[in-house]
Amino acid sequence: MKLLLLATLALNLALAPAWAAAGPEQMPPPQAQALWNYITKTSPYAKWGQWPGYQGLQSSRSPHGPYNRVFVNQTGFDSTKAPLNYGTIQVKVAQTKNGKVKDIVAMYKVKGYNPQAGDWFWAKYSASGQALAAGKLAGCIRCHGVLGDNDYVMVHQFR
C-alpha cells in the first residue's frame, strides 16, 4: 500500500504543471486573477525587495507613466544571471505625477509558457486589481524584447 501511495505521489509530481513546481510554496497558474491573488494576498508584492540601483520611486517612460516602483520576489533575487529562475515575479506600480497609482503590471516567469519570448506571462491591472490585459502581450514582449539577452528585464542588468 505504501509503495502504491509513493508511486502515485511520484507520478503526480512528475506530471504537475511547471508553475506548481516553481518553489517551496504553491505558485499560481499563468492566469490574471490567480496571479493577482498571489501578489496581493499569498505573497504581497509590497513586502518584496527592489532591484539594487532601482529602489524607491523612479522616473519612468511610456507606457508606464512618469513614475514607478518595481518589486521582485525572492526567486528573482536568487537569479544571478539571465535567464532568471522560473517562478520569478516582477511587479511594477506605475504612478501619475501626483502620486496616484495608474496601473500595476507584472511579469511572471513560467516554464514552458512562452519559450519564444522568455517564458514570461504578462499582466496589467487597474489600481483596484481589475485585469486589463494578460497573457502573451505583444506590446510588452516587443518593448522588453530589446533586452532579450537580459531575459526581458529592463530595470536590472545581469552579468
Backbone hydrogen bonds, N-H to C=O, Kabsch-Sander energy under -0.5 kcal/mol:
donor,donor_aa,acceptor,acceptor_aa,energy
5,L,1,M,-2.4
6,L,2,K,-2.7
7,A,3,L,-2.4
8,T,4,L,-2.4
9,L,5,L,-2.4
10,A,6,L,-2.6
11,L,7,A,-2.3
12,N,8,T,-2.5
13,L,9,L,-2.4
14,A,10,A,-2.3
15,L,11,L,-1.9
16,A,12,N,-0.7
16,A,13,L,-0.6
20,A,17,P,-1.3
21,A,17,P,-0.7
21,A,18,A,-1.0
22,A,19,W,-0.7
27,M,19,W,-0.5
27,M,25,E,-0.5
31,Q,29,P,-2.5
35,L,31,Q,-2.6
36,W,32,A,-2.4
37,N,33,Q,-2.5
38,Y,34,A,-2.0
39,I,35,L,-2.8
40,T,36,W,-1.3
41,K,37,N,-2.4
42,T,37,N,-1.6
43,S,38,Y,-3.4
45,Y,39,I,-3.0
47,K,44,P,-2.0
48,W,45,Y,-2.0
49,G,72,V,-1.0
54,Y,51,W,-2.2
58,Q,68,N,-2.8
60,S,66,P,-2.5
64,H,61,R,-1.7
67,Y,95,Q,-1.5
68,N,58,Q,-2.2
69,R,93,V,-1.5
71,F,91,V,-3.0
72,V,49,G,-2.3
73,N,89,I,-2.1
76,G,73,N,-0.6
77,F,73,N,-1.8
78,D,74,Q,-2.2
79,S,76,G,-1.5
80,T,78,D,-0.6
87,G,109,K,-2.7
88,T,85,N,-1.6
90,Q,107,M,-2.4
91,V,71,F,-2.9
92,K,105,V,-3.0
93,V,69,R,-3.0
93,V,91,V,-0.5
94,A,92,K,-0.8
94,A,103,D,-2.5
95,Q,67,Y,-3.4
96,T,100,K,-2.7
99,G,96,T,-1.8
102,K,94,A,-3.2
103,D,94,A,-1.0
104,I,125,Y,-2.3
105,V,92,K,-2.8
106,A,123,A,-2.7
107,M,90,Q,-2.4
108,Y,121,F,-2.5
109,K,88,T,-2.6
110,V,108,Y,-0.7
110,V,119,D,-2.9
113,Y,110,V,-2.4
117,A,114,N,-2.2
118,G,115,P,-1.1
119,D,114,N,-2.8
120,W,117,A,-1.1
121,F,108,Y,-2.8
122,W,135,G,-2.3
123,A,106,A,-2.1
124,K,133,A,-3.0
125,Y,104,I,-3.1
126,S,130,Q,-2.4
129,G,126,S,-1.8
132,L,124,K,-3.3
133,A,124,K,-1.5
135,G,122,W,-2.6
137,L,135,G,-1.4
138,A,136,K,-0.5
141,I,137,L,-2.6
142,R,138,A,-2.9
143,C,139,G,-2.1
144,H,140,C,-2.8
145,G,141,I,-1.8
146,V,143,C,-1.1
147,L,144,H,-2.1
148,G,145,G,-1.8
150,N,147,L,-1.6
151,D,148,G,-1.7
152,Y,147,L,-2.0
153,V,150,N,-1.3
154,M,152,Y,-0.5
158,F,156,H,-0.5
159,R,80,T,-0.5
